[in-house]
Amino acid sequence: MFSSLSRALRGRAFLVAALAFAAAAPASASVPLLMNYQGYLTDNANNPRQGAFKMAFSIYADSTTGSALWTETYASVNVTAGLFNVVLGSAVPLPATVFSGARLWLETAVSDTTLSPRRPLVTVPYSFRAHTADTAYVALSSGGDITGHVQVSCAAGSGGVLVYIPGRSFVAYTAANGSFDLGAVPPGTYTVHVESFSPSQSTDLASVTVTSGGATDVGTVTLGPNLQTDINNCGSCGLVCGSQNGTAACVSGTCQIACNAGFSNCDNNPANGCEVNTTSDVNNCGACGFVCPIVPNASRACSTGTCVSVCDSGYANCDGNPANGCEVNITIDPNNCGSCGHACPAGHACVAGFCQ
């Protein structure tokens, strides 16, 4: 089934070189409205697929909702060892008006199953806007730089993270140390999108101002789980806060748990949650560490958080004092024959709980 492929499709889009045109085409030639799309298709076990598949591609103005701005369907796309290639716009022309500078998303469907999430289109597709400027004069201005670092929690490294200005042709990938530099950006205020793929995390930096000839340092951008608040990575990657019989929380990198009524975290180990039922545990009856005592002729028990004694057969707690247990043998005691307070008449004995 292809429903399991929702996160197994990866691709990149870029402007395809129009082979039908000479290399020295005149400046007034139209920019080819085509996009080459390459992808890698796997099953839910991450095994590459092989064969021919029906595929559809759609462009949206939103990452999850809205109506498609453009759609193209291929009846059969050959996939070899997971790899495939299609030229978008070859069947249904890509309208240049779609690439107006707004942020766009590409959705893919395989065999009528829509994969998710939609992937953002970056950089080169927006070159379609150039066909409206083939005969225009270009005014050059001194730009500035946007620099910073990306730190990806619980990942092998911080390199290869995508950084770009949506709708503009300014894109960078972080170096091995997580640094990036978007150069020659015209003066203005922008939103900068930062996205990692393993783990899949993204964030937007709003109102980043660029001045002519200046450098704007956005500082360190953190992606991935927040080790200070993530209950699945609390304080360190992979440390899971237990939630058994309670509600787990990660506070300042330390696991905490609010126990449900009747349960306690007696071993102070957040990994196993509230492991003790204090309403029935004889060693933690009503509270951690409160041990129900062992008393004569009875077995101990904890009932609704209170220690009780269950008398052995033939014994009873006639004085009501739990400390001395079941002190009376009602099978032979003539003053408590068969039950507490049942005295045999003078001269009678108590045999097997009956006066004789």
PyMOL commands that set and color helices and strands:
alter all, ss='L'
color gray80, all
select helices_A, chain A and resi 3-5+96-98+124-133+270-272+322-324
alter helices_A, ss='H'
color red, helices_A
select strands_A, chain A and resi 10-15+35-40+51-60+70-79+83-88+105-110+113-114+119-120+144-152+162-164+171-173+179-185+188-197+200-210+215-223+246-251+254-259+263-264+276-277+298-303+306-311+315-316+328-329+350-351+354-355
alter strands_A, ss='S'
color yellow, strands_A
deselect
rebuild
show_as cartoon
